[in-house]
């Protein structure tokens, strides 16, 4: 799964127009790979290899810490998404110079702050869970899931640090659409998915599929997945909406990216929450994020450059999957239902979505020359990422769930989570409003 995903991701990035400067792109990929290997080795040593004899490492996770971490990461994820949309809008309007100072580009500062917040809170809760006497490796394994989230949250911070060092050393454009930005986006999506696993572990598991009222934890799960989906759509389809980048983007990739994101995130949400309708809620939330960002950019800067066509199109396969799970509610846990949902969702987008693309975006064209590539790429990528989403969603749902929190603790953590959302969003709002326009 990981190997196939990386190959498809490299194909999208290499031939999808996000790497106009090949030398910088492959250098960024090499640095990101080295950082991933180093962090992966640390995780393997801390969490996976057996401990020496006589060193017990019984897991004793704290559900309150897990819930706090999930709220904090979700709030930081919304700010990161907003800063990414802001960065995309300004780059299309002002075209940051290749040797520009990254600390004078205001969206970068918000990106750095949001990543720093996520790392600080995720790693902080992991360290709090490991505050017990004993060997460091045994202490980290007291809550392996929270430890994994904390260690994974280090990766985007390391990518940013390496990118800044590269900027100062080689006068390269920090956070440009080269190799580092897609890696940063994918790593943040991975952090959001890890937070989904953390959040899921403290949710009550329904005995069967249901459409009962969503609780705060379920809503937070939808927000985490909506942020992940919106980031992938921004990275995967943003350039098609701008004439300066269209020539670098093969027409067949546009529906393939949308279908991959919709089936991947939709399957995870459906199988984790076990509620038909989750797919539409995820992409409706992403559409709300985008509409809110467009409104704020119009009010603050007098511009609206970020389109929402991809979000509208992603609703089609998401809704089709929801319908399949509604009609197969009694067999929803079977893999055959997931395959049927993937097939119906793919057919829905490739049938109706391809008819809508010409009226929603100027590029790519849908004609006899582009249609075969769109269908082939869409089916191949959609089925693969839909299968990945189904497997990941089932793995998260089948993981060990902790006893529910006491009512008083649950309400205190909900207040803490609401406070984190409010403080971060208000701070981001004020920062955007006060940002001077580039010269």
N, C-alpha and C positions, 0 to 999 in steps of 0.2 A: 504493500500500500504506500509506504513512504517513498520507495524507489520510483514507482510509477508516478506518484504525485510530483516528485521533484523533476522527473523528465518532462512531464507535461508543463510544469511551471516554467522550466527553462525554455521550452518551445514557445510558450506564449510570450516570454520576455525577449527572447532572441529575435523572433520573427514578428513580434507584435508591436514593435516600434518604441519600446521603452528604453532601448539602449542605443542611442544614435552614435555614441562614441565608444567603439569596440574596445579600445585599450583600457579606458577607465572602467568600462562595464566589467570586463573579465578580472581586472585588478580588484574591484569591489567584491565580485563573487569569490575570489580567492581569499580575501581577508575575512569575509563573512563565513566561508567554510572553515577557515582556521579557528575562528572564534567559536563556531558551533562544535567543532571537534574538541576544543579545550573544555568548553562548558559541559559537553556530553560526557567527557571523561570524568569530570568532577562529579556529575550526577551518578554515573555508574559506580564510582568509588564510594560515594556517600550512601546511596540508596539501594543498589542492586547486588553487588557481590556479597557472598556470605560473610558474616562476622566471625572472628576467631572463636574457637570453642570456649565456653564458659562466659561469653559476653551476651547475655540475653537482650533482645531488642523488641519487647512487647509493645505493640502499637496501642496508644491510648489517646486518640484524637479528641480535641475539644470542639464541640459543635458551635459554641459561641464564637471562637476564633475563626472558624471556617465561614460562618455567616458574615462576620465583620469584614473578612477579606473579600468575599464575593461582592458585597455592597461597594467597598472602596474601589475595587478594580473596575466595576461597571461604571461608576461615576467618572473615574479617570478615562475610561474608554470613550465616553461621550465627548469629553473635552478633546481627546486626541483626534476623534473623527471630525469635530468642528474645526480644529486647527488644520487638518489635512484638506478639508474643503476650502478653507480660507486660503491656504497656500496655493491650491490649484487655481482659484479665482484670480489671485494677484499675479501669478506667473503668466497666465494667459493675457492679462491686461498690461503688465509692466515689464515682462521679460527680464528677469534678474540677470545681471551680467555674470559671466563665468567666474570672475574674480571678486564677486561681491562679498562683503563681510557677513557671515551667517548670523551674527549677533545684531546686525542692523536690519535684518529681514524679520519683521515682527511675527509672522506665522511660525517661524522657526522657534522663537522663544516660547510660544505656547506649546509647540510640539515637545520641546525639551522639558518644560514644566510638567506636562501631563505624563510623559514617560517616567520622569523622576518620581511623581506621586505614586504611580502604579508600582514601581520597583520598591519604593520606601514602604508602602503599606503591605504589599504582598510578602516581601522579605521580612518586614518587621513582625508580621503575624507568624511567619514560619519560625523566626528566632524565638518568639514568645512561647511557641509550642515546644521548642527544644530546650527551654530553660529548666533543666533537671540535672542532678549530679550524674556523672558517668562519662564514658567514652563519647567523644563528639559524634562519631558515626552512629552509635546507638541512640544518642539524643535526637539526631535528625530523623531517625526512623520512628520516633514516637507518633508522628503524623506525616507519613510519606506523601500523602496527597497535597497537603499544605506546603511541605518542603519542596515538592516538585514545582508547584506554582511559584514559590518564592525564587527558586533557582532559575526557572524559565524566564521570569520577569527581568532577570539580569541581562538577558541576551539583547533586547532592543536598546538598552542603555549602553552596552558595549558597542553595538553597531553605530550608534550616534557618536560615541567617543572616537571610534576609529575613523568615522567620516570627518569629524572636525580636525583630527590630526592630519588626515589626507588633505583637507582644505588648506591648512596652514603650511604644510610641507610642499604641496604641488600646485597651490592656487586653483584647486578644483572647486566646482560649484557644490557647496554643501547642501545636502538634501535635494539635489536635482533628480530628474527622472533618469538616472543611470542605474547602476547595479545596486546601490545601497538602499535607495528608497523602496523598491519592491521587496527587498529582503526585510526592511524595517516593517513594512505593512504585513507581510506574511508572519513575521515573528509576533507582531501585536495580535494578529488573528489567533495564533497559537496560544497566546496568553489568555485571550477571551475564552477560548475553548477549554483551557485548563480551569478557568474560573467557573465555567459551566459545570464541570465535573465536581468542583468544590461545592458549588451551590446545590447541585443535585443531591449530594450526599446528606444534606440536612433537610431535604424536602420529604414530606410524607408520600409514600408510594401508594397510589390507588390500586386496588385489587384488580381492576379492569379498566379499559379505556372509558373515559368519561368526558363530558363537556361542562363539568361543574365549575363554579366560580373560581377564578384564579386568585391565589394568595399573593402576598408581597414577594415571597421567594420565587414563585413562578413568573411573576412580572419581571423580576430582576433577571431571570434566565432568558426571557424574551429580549430584554434590552441588550444583554451580552451577545446574543446571537444576531440581533439586528445591527449592532456595531460591527461585528465580524463581517456580516454580509455586505454592509454599506462600504466598508473599507475595501473589500475584494472587488466590488463593482466600481468603486472610484479608481482603483489601480488598474483594473482590467478593461474598462470601457471609457475612461475619461478622455483619452486622446481622440477618439472617433468624433467627438463633438467639436473639435477645433480644426480648422482648415490647414493649419501649419503642420499638423502631425498625421494627417490622413494617409499621405503617400507611404508612410512607414508601416501601416497597419493593414494586413490582409483582410479582405472583406469577410472571408469565411469565419474569422475568429469572433466576430461580434456576437452572434447568437450563441456560439459555443461557450463563451465566457459567462453570459447571462444564465444559460441553462445549467452550467456547472455550479455556479454559486447558488442558484435557487434550489437545485436538487440536493447539494451538499448540506447547506445550512438548514433547509426545510426538513430533511430526513432526521438530522440530529435533534432539532426541536420537537418534532412529532414523537420520536421514540423516547426522548428523555422525559417529556411532560406527559406523554400518553393522552393527548387531547387533540381530537380533530379540530382543525381551524388554526392550529399553531403556526403553520406555514404562512398563511395570510397575515397573521398578527406580526410575525417577524418582519416581513417586507413592508407592511403598512407602517410599522414603527420606523423602519429605515427611510421610508418616503416622508414621514413626518420630520425626521431629523433634517433631511435635505431641504424640505420646504421652509423649515424654520431658519436654517442657515441662509437660504436665498433671501428671505425677508430681512434678516439682520444685515446682510451685505448690501442690500438695496438701501436700507435706512442709513447705514454708517458710511458707505463708500460710493453709493449711487451706481452700483453695478450688480448684475446677476449673471454670472458666467457658467455656473454649475447646473447642467441640465438634469432632469429626472427621468428621462426616457427609459433607461435601463431598469430603474425601480418599477416603473409601470409594467414593463415587459416581464420582469421576474415574478410579478403577481400571478401571471397566467399559469406557469407550471406549479407554483406554490398552491394555488387554489385547486388545480387538478389533483395534486397529491392529497390535499385535504379531503376531497370528495371520495377518493379511493379508500382512505382510512375510515371514512364515515360508513361506507357500504360494506366494508369488511372489518367492522369493529371487533367481531368475535375471533377473527383470524389475524388481527393487526400485529400480533407479536411474531408472526411467521415471516420468514424471509421472502416467501412467495408474494406476500402483500407488498413488501418493499420493492420487489422487482416490478410488480404491476404498477405501483405508483410511479416508479422511474419511467416506465414505458409510456404511461398515460401523460405524465408531465412533459416528457420529451415531445410526444406527438402534439400536445396542445400548443406548445410554443412554436414548433416547426410548421404547424398548420395555420394557426391564427396569428401567431406573433410575426411571422414573416410577411403577412399581409399588412400588418400595422407599422412595420419598421419604416417604409418609405414616407408615411405620414407623420412620423415622430422625429426622425433624424434625416439629415441630408446625405449622410454617408454611414454605412455602405449601401450601394444600390442593390436591389434585389431583382435580378434578371437571369437570363439563361446562362450567362457566364459565371455568375457568383452562386447561384442556387445549389448546384451539386456540392461545392465545397462547404457551404453553410450546413447542408443536411448531413454530410459525412462527418465533419468536425463536430457538429452539435451532438450527433448520436454517440460518437466515440467518447468525447469528453464528458457528456452528460451522464452516460451509463457508468463510466469509471468513477466520477466524483459522487454520483448518487449512491453507488455501492459503498464507497468510502464513508459517506455520511451515515448510511444505514448501519455499517459495522461499528463505527465510532459511537453512534447513538445507542446501540444495543449494549456496547461495552460499558458506557457511562451508566445506563439504566440498571445494568446487572451488578454494578459495584455495590460494596457494602454500604448500607445506609445507617446513619447514627440515630439514636433515639431522639424524638422531637424535643425541641427546647421547651422549657417551662414558659407559661404565658407571659409572666413578668419579664423574663430575659428576652423573649422574642419581641416584645413591644419596645424594650429599651434599645435593642439592636436595630429595630425598624426606625426608631427616632434617630439613632446614630447614623444609619444609612441615609435617611432623608436629609440630615444635616450635611453629610458629605456631598450629596448631590447639590444641595442649595449653595453651599459655600463655593464649590468648584465652578458651578455654572455661573454664579454671579461674578466671581473673579474673572472668568473667561469673558463674560459679557462686558465688564468694565474695561478689561484690557483691550478688547477689539474696538470698543467705542473710542478709546483714547489714542489708538495707534495712528501715527502720522502716515499719510500716503507716501509711497516711494517717490523719490525725485527722478 
